[in-house]
Amino acid sequence: MTTPAEQIVMQATEAQRQAADPAASVWVSASAGSGKTKVLVDRVLNLLLAGSAPGKILCLTFTKAAAAEMANRLSGRLAAWVTAEDAALRRSLEQLTGGPVDDDLLPRARALFARVLDTPGGIKIQTIHAFCQALLGRFPLEAGVAPNARVLDEHEAADLLETARVEVLAEALDGQGRLSDAIAVLTAHLQEDRFTEVLQQLIHERGRLAELKSARGKIDRLVAEVFALLGVDPAETPEGIVAAACAEAAFDRSALMGVMEAWATGTAAEQKKSAQLAGWLAADATARADAFETYCGLFLTQAGEPRKNPLTKKVLADFPAALDAVTDEAERLILVSRRRNAITVARGTAALLVLGDAIVEAYRRHKEARVLLDYDDLIHFSARLLARQ
């Protein structure tokens, strides 16, 4: 009789065996320390036991440390099989395969260590960037890469990106045009430290930005899709939406006058709201727009939701029609806020895309002038080369 804890271990082991089966194409997603490296090593061992040539096995990792860890574990397992007693080796192979093993598998397992050592280069376990660099080094012309191109390390790439960023920002701040407009849009909504953080994040995702731009031909089409997705016109502005919402024809003055009268008979807080509403109604459209945020607070919470009890019981009993007026105005203001937010997001996103594209382009020009590639370039050109082949 197995305990619940033992059942969990058995289930995990079975799941790992399924993932380590080379006959299956699998995608493993798991947290740190859950056994992903073990599954990869088991998969390679199964390939070797099935007769795959060591030189035809390629294992790619993201970091050098992960590659070294995997290589050490694989070598350790193979070396242990060489000297293990028959019973211990059989148990190890049964645990690996999930079932009984034939007698002839034992000598094959013992011979694998020497077979791997005798293979020129052994099993290729390397980082994805090292693999791509080797691939492009063999087929530079086919990949469209200069044969004498040098690969930037992370620090060099960061320095060159910073040079491109400063260059573009200086141009944007000193001149006029879309870059200056983009800076104006972003700085209106972001503090200096937050602006730098957002811009750095966009630069970090430059590979995705390049893919999006490549699929559409140029950045303007991508910007147009952003506005279309949010359902707003590029010519609209948040200020224009607020101004339109404060125009005389945009709200029901008569109904709001009724709300003002109702609040005037209520508590001190309601009387204060009545005075604020009276001042807003008496102002001209420009003044109403300037006081729009305060006005929204009469009907909406800070989270932008309708107030649950906009009228006290006594006021509601004396002015029942006021509740509908308050509800209708709250719903109108919510729609206005959503529209304004959509425009703000669209304009901000467009500004980031324009600015980010300019920085990435400046970075690309610097790389081309110096015949340099960064890690993203290695993956991009290798993927394109393999897709063509």
C-alpha positions in Angstrom: 0.0 0.0 0.0 1.6 3.3 -1.1 1.2 6.5 0.8 -0.1 9.7 -0.8 3.4 11.1 -0.9 4.7 8.0 -2.6 1.9 8.2 -5.2 2.9 11.8 -6.0 6.5 10.8 -6.5 5.5 7.8 -8.7 3.2 10.1 -10.8 6.0 12.6 -11.2 8.5 9.9 -12.2 6.0 8.5 -14.8 5.5 12.0 -16.2 9.2 12.5 -16.4 9.6 9.2 -18.3 7.0 10.2 -20.8 8.8 13.5 -21.4 12.1 11.6 -21.7 10.8 9.3 -24.4 12.6 10.3 -27.6 9.8 8.9 -29.7 7.6 11.8 -28.4 7.8 15.5 -29.3 7.3 17.3 -26.0 7.3 20.7 -24.4 8.2 20.7 -20.7 7.2 23.7 -18.5 8.1 23.4 -14.8 9.5 25.5 -11.9 13.1 25.6 -10.8 14.4 22.4 -9.1 11.5 20.2 -10.4 13.7 18.0 -12.6 13.8 19.6 -16.1 17.6 18.9 -16.5 17.1 15.3 -15.3 14.4 14.9 -18.0 16.8 16.2 -20.7 19.6 13.9 -19.5 17.3 10.9 -19.5 16.1 11.8 -23.0 19.7 11.8 -24.3 20.4 8.5 -22.5 17.4 7.0 -24.1 18.5 8.2 -27.5 22.0 6.6 -27.0 20.5 3.3 -25.8 18.3 3.3 -28.8 21.4 3.5 -31.1 21.6 7.2 -32.0 25.1 8.4 -32.8 26.5 10.7 -30.2 27.7 13.1 -32.8 24.1 13.6 -34.1 22.7 14.7 -30.8 22.4 18.4 -30.2 21.4 19.9 -26.8 20.9 23.7 -26.6 20.6 25.7 -23.4 20.4 29.4 -22.7 23.3 29.8 -20.3 26.8 28.3 -20.2 26.2 27.2 -16.6 23.2 25.2 -17.7 25.2 23.6 -20.5 28.0 22.6 -18.1 25.5 21.2 -15.6 23.9 19.1 -18.3 27.2 17.8 -19.6 28.4 16.9 -16.1 25.3 15.0 -15.3 25.4 13.1 -18.5 29.0 12.2 -18.1 28.4 11.2 -14.5 25.6 8.8 -15.4 27.5 7.2 -18.2 30.7 6.8 -16.1 28.6 5.3 -13.3 27.2 2.7 -15.7 30.7 1.5 -16.6 31.6 0.4 -13.1 28.1 -0.5 -11.7 27.3 -4.0 -10.6 24.9 -5.8 -12.9 22.0 -5.6 -10.4 22.5 -1.9 -9.8 22.9 -1.2 -13.5 19.7 -3.1 -14.3 17.8 -1.1 -11.6 19.1 2.1 -13.1 18.0 1.1 -16.6 14.6 -0.1 -15.4 14.0 3.2 -13.7 15.1 5.1 -16.8 12.9 3.1 -19.2 10.0 2.4 -16.9 10.0 -1.4 -17.4 12.1 -4.6 -17.4 15.2 -4.5 -19.6 16.8 -7.3 -21.7 20.2 -8.7 -20.7 21.9 -7.4 -23.9 21.1 -3.8 -22.9 23.6 -4.0 -20.0 26.8 -4.3 -22.1 25.4 -1.7 -24.5 24.9 0.7 -21.6 28.5 0.1 -20.3 29.9 0.8 -23.7 28.2 4.2 -24.2 30.8 6.1 -22.1 33.7 5.0 -24.4 31.5 5.6 -27.5 30.8 9.2 -26.5 34.5 9.8 -25.7 35.6 8.4 -29.1 33.2 10.7 -31.0 34.9 13.8 -32.3 33.5 16.7 -30.3 31.4 14.3 -28.2 27.7 15.1 -27.7 27.1 18.8 -28.6 25.8 20.5 -25.5 26.1 24.2 -25.9 24.3 27.5 -25.6 21.9 28.5 -28.3 24.1 31.5 -29.1 27.2 29.4 -29.4 25.4 27.1 -31.8 24.1 30.0 -33.9 27.6 31.5 -34.0 29.1 28.3 -35.2 26.3 27.8 -37.8 26.8 31.4 -39.2 30.5 30.9 -39.2 30.2 28.0 -41.5 27.5 29.5 -43.8 27.9 33.3 -43.6 27.0 34.1 -47.2 24.0 31.8 -47.2 22.8 33.6 -44.1 23.4 37.1 -45.4 26.0 37.8 -42.8 29.4 39.4 -43.4 32.1 36.8 -43.0 34.2 39.1 -40.9 31.4 40.1 -38.5 32.3 40.2 -34.9 29.9 39.2 -32.1 29.2 41.7 -29.4 29.2 40.5 -25.8 26.4 41.7 -23.5 28.3 44.7 -22.1 29.4 45.9 -25.6 25.8 45.6 -26.9 24.5 47.5 -23.9 27.0 50.3 -24.4 26.1 50.6 -28.1 22.4 50.6 -27.4 23.0 53.4 -24.9 24.8 55.4 -27.5 21.9 54.9 -29.9 19.4 55.9 -27.2 21.2 59.1 -26.3 21.7 59.9 -30.0 17.9 59.6 -30.7 16.8 61.4 -27.5 19.2 64.3 -28.3 17.7 64.5 -31.8 14.2 64.4 -30.4 14.8 67.1 -27.8 16.7 69.5 -30.1 14.4 69.3 -33.2 10.8 69.1 -34.3 8.8 66.3 -35.9 7.5 63.0 -34.9 10.4 62.2 -32.5 9.8 65.4 -30.6 6.0 64.8 -30.6 6.7 61.3 -29.2 8.8 62.7 -26.4 6.1 65.2 -25.5 3.4 62.5 -25.3 5.5 60.2 -23.1 6.8 62.9 -20.7 3.3 64.2 -20.2 2.3 60.9 -18.5 5.6 59.5 -17.2 8.0 60.7 -14.5 11.7 60.8 -15.6 12.7 57.5 -13.9 9.6 55.8 -15.2 10.2 57.1 -18.7 13.7 55.6 -18.6 12.4 52.3 -17.3 9.7 52.0 -20.0 12.1 52.9 -22.7 14.7 50.4 -21.5 12.0 47.7 -21.4 11.1 48.5 -25.0 14.7 48.3 -26.1 15.1 45.0 -24.3 12.2 43.7 -26.4 13.7 45.0 -29.6 13.6 41.6 -31.2 9.8 41.4 -30.9 9.5 45.0 -32.1 11.6 44.1 -35.2 9.4 41.1 -35.9 6.2 43.2 -35.7 7.7 45.8 -37.9 9.0 43.2 -40.4 5.6 41.7 -40.7 4.0 45.0 -41.6 6.7 46.7 -43.7 7.1 49.8 -41.5 6.3 51.2 -38.1 3.5 53.4 -39.4 1.3 50.4 -40.2 1.9 49.0 -36.8 0.9 52.3 -35.2 -2.2 52.4 -37.3 -3.1 48.9 -36.1 -2.8 50.0 -32.5 -5.3 52.8 -33.0 -7.6 50.5 -34.9 -7.4 47.9 -32.2 -8.4 50.4 -29.6 -11.1 51.9 -31.8 -9.9 55.5 -31.7 -8.9 58.1 -34.4 -5.3 59.1 -34.5 -6.5 62.8 -34.7 -8.3 62.5 -31.4 -6.7 63.8 -28.2 -7.6 63.2 -24.5 -8.1 67.0 -24.1 -10.5 67.0 -27.1 -12.6 64.2 -25.6 -12.9 66.1 -22.3 -13.7 69.4 -24.1 -16.5 67.6 -26.0 -17.8 66.0 -22.8 -18.1 69.5 -21.2 -19.8 71.1 -24.1 -23.4 72.3 -23.4 -25.0 69.7 -25.7 -23.1 66.8 -24.1 -25.0 66.6 -20.8 -28.5 67.0 -19.5 -28.5 70.3 -17.8 -32.1 70.1 -16.6 -31.6 66.7 -15.0 -28.4 67.9 -13.3 -30.1 71.0 -12.0 -32.6 68.5 -10.3 -29.6 66.7 -8.8 -28.2 70.0 -7.5 -31.5 70.9 -5.9 -31.8 67.4 -4.3 -28.2 67.5 -2.8 -28.9 71.0 -1.5 -31.5 69.6 0.9 -29.3 66.7 2.2 -26.3 66.3 4.5 -23.4 68.7 4.8 -21.4 66.5 2.4 -24.3 66.5 -0.1 -24.7 70.3 0.2 -21.0 70.7 -0.6 -21.5 68.5 -3.7 -24.5 70.6 -4.6 -22.4 73.8 -4.5 -19.6 72.1 -6.6 -22.2 71.0 -9.2 -23.7 74.5 -9.3 -20.3 76.0 -9.9 -19.6 73.5 -12.7 -22.9 74.1 -14.4 -22.5 77.9 -14.2 -19.0 77.9 -15.7 -18.3 78.1 -19.4 -17.2 75.1 -21.4 -13.4 75.8 -20.9 -13.7 76.2 -17.2 -15.8 73.0 -17.0 -13.1 71.1 -18.9 -10.5 72.5 -16.4 -12.6 71.2 -13.5 -13.5 67.9 -15.1 -11.6 65.6 -12.7 -13.3 67.3 -9.7 -16.7 67.0 -11.4 -16.2 63.3 -12.1 -15.6 62.9 -8.4 -19.2 63.9 -7.7 -20.5 60.8 -9.5 -17.6 58.3 -9.5 -15.2 56.8 -7.0 -11.4 57.1 -7.3 -11.5 53.8 -9.1 -13.8 55.3 -11.7 -16.9 53.3 -10.6 -20.4 54.7 -9.9 -20.9 55.6 -6.2 -23.1 53.0 -4.4 -25.2 55.5 -2.5 -25.1 58.8 -4.3 -28.2 60.0 -2.4 -29.1 59.6 1.2 -32.5 58.0 2.0 -34.2 61.3 2.9 -33.0 63.0 -0.3 -34.0 59.9 -2.4 -37.4 59.9 -0.8 -38.0 63.6 -1.6 -36.4 63.6 -5.0 -36.8 60.1 -6.5 -36.0 61.3 -10.1 -32.6 62.5 -9.0 -31.3 58.9 -8.7 -31.9 58.2 -12.4 -30.1 61.5 -13.3 -27.1 60.7 -11.1 -27.0 57.2 -12.6 -27.2 58.4 -16.2 -24.5 61.0 -15.6 -22.2 58.5 -14.0 -22.6 56.1 -16.9 -21.8 59.0 -19.3 -18.7 59.9 -17.5 -17.5 56.3 -17.4 -17.8 56.2 -21.2 -16.0 59.5 -21.5 -13.2 58.2 -19.2 -12.9 54.9 -21.2 -12.6 56.8 -24.4 -10.1 59.2 -23.0 -8.0 56.3 -21.6 -8.2 54.5 -24.9 -6.8 57.5 -26.7 -4.1 58.0 -24.1 -3.0 54.4 -24.4 -3.0 54.5 -28.2 -1.0 57.7 -28.3 1.4 56.6 -25.6 1.9 53.2 -27.4 2.4 54.9 -30.7 4.9 57.3 -29.2 6.9 54.4 -27.7 6.9 52.5 -31.0 8.1 55.5 -32.9 10.8 56.3 -30.4 11.8 52.7 -29.9 12.0 52.1 -33.6 14.2 55.1 -34.0 16.6 53.8 -31.3 16.6 50.3 -32.7 17.4 51.7 -36.2 20.2 53.8 -34.9 21.6 50.8 -33.1 21.3 48.7 -36.3 23.2 51.4 -38.2 26.0 51.5 -35.7 26.3 47.7 -35.9 26.4 47.7 -39.7 29.0 50.4 -39.8 31.2 48.4 -37.5 30.3 44.9 -38.9 28.9 43.7 -35.6 26.3 41.2 -34.5 24.6 40.9 -31.1 23.0 37.8 -29.6 19.6 38.6 -31.0 21.1 38.8 -34.5 22.7 35.4 -34.1 19.3 33.8 -33.5 17.5 35.9 -36.1 20.0 35.1 -38.9 20.3 31.4 -37.9 16.5 30.9 -37.8 16.2 32.6 -41.3 19.0 30.4 -42.7 17.4 27.2 -41.4 14.0 28.2 -42.6 15.4 28.8 -46.1 17.1 25.4 -46.1 
